[in-house]
Amino acid sequence: MDIHRFPPSVILKPYIREYLIIEADEATKTTTIPDTSIVLSFRIGGGVFKANGTEKCPLPFNAVAGLRNSVREFYYSQQTINLLVLLNEGGIKAFSKMPAHELFCESISTEHLFPLTELNILSEQLAEAGHNKTRVQLVEAFLVKKLINHKPDMLIQSAVSAIKQQNGVIIVRDLVKSLPVSLDPFEKRFRAVIGITPKRYAGIVRLRNLISKYPTHHSLTETSLEAGYFDQAHFIKDFRLFTGQSPKDFFQLQRYW
């Protein structure tokens, strides 16, 4: 499996983090850990299935996947090419009025966001394109046309920045004290814009940061303490939910995205 990364254009940079094109020549099983991006996917060829117990459930040809707080496994059939659009926090609001929390733990067809006829035309264009750069340009052109008159929720964006600055080690109630809003309205706004509760979002940031830092630290205990885990049993429980593996097994494999 090969993963190619492309940056967004200037006009879409406020809403899109990056594009990924995933190419699987052979049938492949892949594991994805929770991330802070809602993802749009455009299939160019092959098939993608999500694991559901012992079954493989096919995903829509073009899909939008919401945030989640646990690991997921996918199966790519032979000769599969998938183009993913990783959105910035709140970026989905630039293309759709759908509350982001309605996508939590869901992968649904992009027909819920965009007209099917236009998606079919895009799919034909992607299939005919011979180069990945051209494919990204086609998706960019499509999304630029879908931009709506969206005014970012600056209060929620400020909260997102504060959570990131603290690497997810933050108490939501304390965060709200610095904002001109009470706790309940803040949590509802956060879910609608970001797609998950602020506590769960902070948890994703916390563990993603821990995973990225571990290779530079001398021990996992040191890393977990820095991430605010003073109870090792609690840390291992959260880590297993997040990655599907124990810390030892996960870092031995060192293959995730």
WOFEN-V275171 format. One record per pair of residues at least 4 apart in sequence whose ideal C-beta (glycine too) atoms are under 6 Angstrom apart, sorted by sequence separation. I is the first residue (numbers start at 1). GAP is how many residues later the second one is. If there is no record, write none. Layout:
BEGIN
[[I GAP] [I GAP]]
END
This chain:
BEGIN
[[8 4] [12 4] [24 4] [59 4] [76 4] [87 4] [92 4] [98 4] [108 4] [110 4] [114 4] [166 4] [181 4] [190 4] [196 4] [204 4] [218 4] [239 4] [245 4] [8 5] [52 5] [87 5] [111 5] [114 5] [129 5] [152 5] [170 5] [181 5] [196 5] [217 5] [224 5] [245 5] [129 6] [191 6] [217 6] [229 6] [49 7] [50 7] [163 7] [176 7] [194 7] [243 7] [8 8] [92 8] [190 8] [239 8] [49 9] [50 9] [126 9] [214 9] [176 10] [213 10] [48 11] [224 11] [126 12] [5 13] [6 13] [125 13] [162 13] [210 13] [5 15] [3 17] [4 17] [96 17] [210 17] [43 18] [3 19] [56 19] [17 20] [42 20] [122 20] [2 21] [206 21] [41 22] [51 22] [1 23] [40 24] [50 24] [39 26] [48 26] [49 26] [172 26] [1 27] [172 27] [220 27] [38 28] [48 28] [47 30] [46 31] [170 32] [46 33] [156 33] [34 34] [45 34] [46 34] [156 34] [168 34] [34 35] [207 35] [45 36] [44 37] [66 37] [68 37] [156 37] [168 37] [169 37] [33 38] [66 38] [168 38] [43 39] [163 39] [32 40] [66 40] [153 40] [41 41] [42 41] [164 41] [31 42] [65 42] [163 42] [167 42] [41 43] [30 44] [63 44] [39 45] [40 45] [29 46] [64 46] [39 47] [28 48] [59 48] [62 48] [37 49] [38 49] [60 49] [27 50] [37 50] [27 51] [95 51] [24 52] [26 52] [83 52] [36 53] [94 53] [38 54] [24 56] [94 56] [62 57] [93 57] [23 58] [169 59] [22 60] [21 62] [20 64] [19 66] [18 68] [17 69] [16 71] [17 71] [89 71] [15 73] [15 76] [15 79] [44 82] [101 90] [101 91] [104 91] [103 92] [99 93] [100 94] [101 94] [100 95] [90 103] [89 105] [21 111] [19 117] [4 128] [67 128] [66 129] [67 129] [6 130] [9 131] [69 131] [38 157] [36 168] [34 170] [70 171] [71 172] [71 173] [33 209] [33 210] [33 223] [31 225]]
END
